[in-house]
Amino acid sequence: MRDTPGGASLRVRVTPRSARNAVAGTREGALVVRLTAPPVEGAANAALARILARALDVAPSAIELLRGASGRDKLVRVTGRTASEVRAALAADL
């Protein structure tokens, strides 16, 4: 996780088709997020934005996918939050 112009970026590892939506901790420096959505037609990416927005208390439009649209490993930018604010929000959620 690091500060970027206008926000913070973080690595995310998603697990689609899970039993429930959840932020499940970290693994190898990436935030692990479980999604019930299938990895089809952007459904998992949209679900990821909603879950991260809820966990970080930002609008879903503040979550921007920078890399990894079709893979499990993603790079996400959170607009309007610093890396330390993101860490604090995620620590409270875990």
N, C-alpha and C positions, 0 to 999 in steps of 0.2 A: 504494500500500500504506500502510495506516495502522493505528494501534492503536485498538481498540474495547474496550468493557467486556468482560472475559473472554477477549480474544483479539486477533486482527488480521484486517482485511478486505483483500481484494485483488481487482482486476479481472482477469478471465480471458476470453480469446477462444479458443473451441474450434473445431477443424476436424474434424468427424465423418467417418467412412468413409475415414480415412487408411490408408496402407500399414502403419503401426506406431504404437503408443502412445509418445508422447514429449513431454517438456517442451521446447519448441523456441525458447525465448528470449522477448524482449519486443517489442511493437510498439505504438507510440502509448500507452505507459504501461500496457499490459495484458500479462499473462503469456499467451503463446501455447502452447496444449496441443493436440497432435494425438491423435485417438482413432480406434481401429479400429471402435468401436461405431457403429451407425446412430443417427440422432436420432429414435428411435421408442420410445414408451412408457417414457421415462425411462432407456433403456439408456445413452445418452451421459452423462447426469448421474451415474449410478451409476459408470460407468467413470472419469469425471473425479474423483469422490471417492476412488476407489481409487488413482489415479495421484498425486494431490496428497498423499494420506496417506503413500504410499510415499516420495515425494520429501521430505516434511517430517518424516518419522519420527513420525507420530501415528496414532491409530486412525482408520479411515474414518468413524466416528461423530463425530469432532472436526471434520469438514468439513461446513459447513452452507451450502446454497445460499440466498442472501438475495434475489437478483433474477435474472431471465433464464432461468427453467426451460425455456422453449420457444424461446429464441434462442441465437445464437452468443456474444453478449456477456453475461457473467455477473458477478455480485458474490458472492464467496465469503467466509465467515468461517471462520477457523481458530481453534478454541477451545484455550486453554492455551498459545498461543505469542504472543510479541510480534512487532511488525512487523520489528524488527531480527533476531530469530531466524529469521523466515520468509525475509528477504532473504539471510541467511547460508546457510541450507539450500539455497535455490534457486541461489545463486551456486556452491555446490559441485556441484550437479547439472548446471549448464550448462557 
